[in-house]
Amino acid sequence: MSALDWLNGEAFALFGQHVIWSDMIGNTIGLAALALGWRRSIWTWPAQFLSGLILVAAYASAHLSGGVGKQLLVIGVALWGWRQWTRGRQQAQDGSIAVRFATWRERALLLAGTAVGTLAVGTLFTAVPELSWNPWPDAYIFVGTLAAMVAQARGLVEFWFAWLLVDVVGVPLAFDSGLAFSGLVYIVYFALVLWGLRDWWLRSRITGTVTEGAAA
């Protein structure tokens, strides 16, 4: 048995849902990555990179080409985010990444980019059914994940809001696709996102106060 066969093998069954190893391991590492992001640890990026690698196998086994594409995108953005945070660590007094709220221009660009990207990817998935059997939810999650990771790489508090919006669609889609562990993890993601949002929100106020004091 190859490593890929083992990853896509069944780990256990729960409430009639079959959980495969790649789904379970990849999402567990993804949870760790989100917790590390909450703590503003640079290790969030290598964890996201590894999670993406493993989840490629999970989505491929469920024949979700959109999900595979999303994880390949996660891998690429994780490398970029790792570089961004490495360069920006000195921005905060405690040596971690500095966080802040986006400007109105940055918010507009994120929203417009997400809307246009979802429309473009959804149209592609609809035109080529082999890419996704559920094109518009897949496109929404695909582009929403990219928007969230870009916002995270820039240290924007809005990163957490983006993840909340992705979770709203991600939970039912994961269960409907037979990736039960992904669905359960999305629910845990929701709780972590709320805690992380609170922490970054408070941290942004501290950062803003320090910046104003330095400028005075």
Disulfide bonds with the S-S distance in Angstrom:
none
